[in-house]
Amino acid sequence: MEIRSIKVKLESVVKKYEKLKLIGRGVRTLNKQRKSISRTSSVASSTYRIRMLLSSMKNKEDQAFLRDQRTERKMAMGGVDQELVRKETMRMKKLARKSEMAEKEKMAKAEKFATVDLSDSSSPSSGPSSRRIPRFEGKHHRRSAAPPRSG
């Protein structure tokens, strides 16, 4: 911890302590006050312990770790699993190819069914009287009494 942050922390602990000393002198308030004072003093002693610990540590990495634990954290992203990224990318590409092929297949089918045999409509018609409505003849419909052909 930096000296500046220790000083700020210590000042805030002292202010809390002085504020607690000025609270009323009733029995209940005294018990609450004692508990608060003990909590405040434990915070102050832990701050001093950290400072002493930092000065006694020889390893710079350990000191840096302890400082990092006691101060604000720096924002950092963790490592990225490159193998997982590669697999996910391949999976997404495969899905995109499948959907593209399905779309092309739909377009080909639609194009196939959209083409109409225009051989009958190539002859000019003379008007509405030349249009003939074909009669529906079902599967078992017979035009004559002759038996159906096999074949």
C-alpha positions as CSV (number, residue, x, y, z in Angstrom):
1,M,0.0,0.0,0.0
2,E,1.2,3.5,-0.6
3,I,1.9,5.8,2.3
4,R,-0.7,8.2,1.1
5,S,-3.4,5.5,1.2
6,I,-2.3,4.3,4.7
7,K,-2.5,7.9,5.9
8,V,-6.0,8.3,4.6
9,K,-7.1,5.0,6.1
10,L,-5.5,5.8,9.5
11,E,-7.2,9.2,9.5
12,S,-10.6,7.7,8.8
13,V,-10.1,5.1,11.6
14,V,-9.1,7.8,14.1
15,K,-12.2,9.9,13.2
16,K,-14.4,6.9,13.7
17,Y,-12.7,6.3,17.1
18,E,-13.2,9.9,18.2
19,K,-16.8,9.9,17.1
20,L,-17.5,6.7,19.0
21,K,-15.9,8.1,22.2
22,L,-18.3,11.1,22.1
23,I,-21.5,8.9,22.0
24,G,-23.8,8.8,25.1
25,R,-22.8,7.1,28.3
26,G,-25.8,4.7,28.8
27,V,-25.3,1.0,29.5
28,R,-26.6,-0.1,26.1
29,T,-24.6,2.5,24.2
30,L,-21.5,1.6,26.1
31,N,-21.8,-2.0,25.0
32,K,-22.3,-0.9,21.4
33,Q,-19.5,1.6,21.7
34,R,-17.1,-1.1,23.1
35,K,-17.9,-3.4,20.2
36,S,-17.5,-0.6,17.6
37,I,-14.2,0.5,19.2
38,S,-12.9,-3.1,19.2
39,R,-13.8,-3.4,15.5
40,T,-12.2,-0.1,14.7
41,S,-9.0,-1.0,16.6
42,S,-8.8,-4.3,14.8
43,V,-9.0,-2.5,11.4
44,A,-6.2,-0.2,12.5
45,S,-4.0,-3.0,13.7
46,S,-4.5,-4.9,10.5
47,T,-3.4,-1.9,8.5
48,Y,-0.2,-1.7,10.6
49,R,0.4,-5.5,10.2
50,I,0.2,-5.1,6.4
51,R,2.8,-2.3,6.5
52,M,5.1,-4.3,8.7
53,L,4.6,-7.4,6.5
54,L,5.5,-5.4,3.4
55,S,8.7,-4.1,4.9
56,S,9.8,-7.6,6.1
57,M,9.1,-9.2,2.7
58,K,12.2,-9.7,0.6
59,N,10.5,-11.1,-2.6
60,K,9.3,-8.2,-4.8
61,E,6.7,-10.4,-6.4
62,D,5.1,-11.2,-3.0
63,Q,5.1,-7.5,-2.1
64,A,3.5,-6.6,-5.5
65,F,0.9,-9.4,-4.9
66,L,0.0,-8.1,-1.4
67,R,-0.2,-4.5,-2.6
68,D,-2.5,-5.7,-5.4
69,Q,-4.7,-7.5,-3.0
70,R,-5.1,-4.5,-0.7
71,T,-5.6,-1.8,-3.4
72,E,-8.0,-1.3,-6.3
73,R,-7.8,-4.0,-8.9
74,K,-6.5,-3.3,-12.3
75,M,-8.9,-4.3,-15.1
76,A,-7.5,-7.1,-17.2
77,M,-8.8,-9.9,-19.4
78,G,-7.8,-13.4,-18.9
79,G,-6.2,-15.6,-21.5
80,V,-8.2,-16.8,-24.5
81,D,-8.3,-20.5,-25.3
82,Q,-7.1,-20.5,-29.0
83,E,-8.1,-24.0,-29.6
84,L,-11.7,-23.3,-28.5
85,V,-11.8,-20.2,-30.6
86,R,-10.6,-22.1,-33.6
87,K,-13.3,-24.8,-33.1
88,E,-16.1,-22.3,-32.6
89,T,-15.0,-20.4,-35.7
90,M,-15.0,-23.6,-37.8
91,R,-18.5,-24.5,-36.4
92,M,-19.9,-21.1,-37.3
93,K,-18.4,-21.3,-40.8
94,K,-19.9,-24.8,-41.2
95,L,-23.3,-23.6,-40.1
96,A,-23.1,-20.6,-42.5
97,R,-22.2,-22.9,-45.4
98,K,-25.1,-25.2,-44.6
99,S,-27.6,-22.4,-44.5
100,E,-26.2,-20.9,-47.7
101,M,-26.5,-24.3,-49.5
102,A,-30.1,-24.7,-48.2
103,E,-30.9,-21.2,-49.5
104,K,-29.4,-22.0,-52.9
105,E,-31.3,-25.3,-53.0
106,K,-34.6,-23.4,-52.2
107,M,-33.8,-20.9,-55.0
108,A,-33.1,-23.7,-57.5
109,K,-36.4,-25.4,-56.6
110,A,-38.3,-22.2,-56.8
111,E,-36.7,-21.5,-60.2
112,K,-37.5,-25.0,-61.4
113,F,-41.1,-24.7,-60.5
114,A,-41.4,-21.2,-61.8
115,T,-40.6,-22.2,-65.4
116,V,-43.8,-22.9,-67.2
117,D,-44.2,-24.9,-70.4
118,L,-45.1,-22.1,-72.8
119,S,-45.7,-24.3,-75.9
120,D,-49.5,-24.0,-75.8
121,S,-49.4,-20.3,-75.3
122,S,-47.2,-19.6,-78.3
123,S,-50.1,-19.8,-80.7
124,P,-52.0,-16.5,-80.9
125,S,-55.5,-16.5,-79.4
126,S,-58.4,-14.7,-81.0
127,G,-60.0,-13.8,-77.8
128,P,-61.9,-15.2,-74.8
129,S,-63.8,-17.7,-76.9
130,S,-60.7,-19.6,-77.9
131,R,-59.8,-20.4,-74.3
132,R,-60.9,-23.8,-73.3
133,I,-61.3,-24.9,-69.7
134,P,-60.1,-28.5,-69.4
135,R,-62.4,-31.0,-67.8
136,F,-61.2,-32.8,-64.8
137,E,-60.8,-36.5,-65.3
138,G,-60.0,-38.4,-62.2
139,K,-57.8,-41.4,-61.9
140,H,-60.6,-44.0,-62.5
141,H,-62.5,-41.9,-65.0
142,R,-63.4,-43.7,-68.3
143,R,-64.2,-42.0,-71.5
144,S,-65.8,-44.9,-73.0
145,A,-67.0,-48.3,-71.9
146,A,-63.8,-50.0,-73.1
147,P,-61.6,-51.5,-70.5
148,P,-58.5,-49.4,-69.5
149,R,-55.2,-50.1,-71.2
150,S,-52.5,-51.8,-69.3
151,G,-49.1,-50.7,-69.9
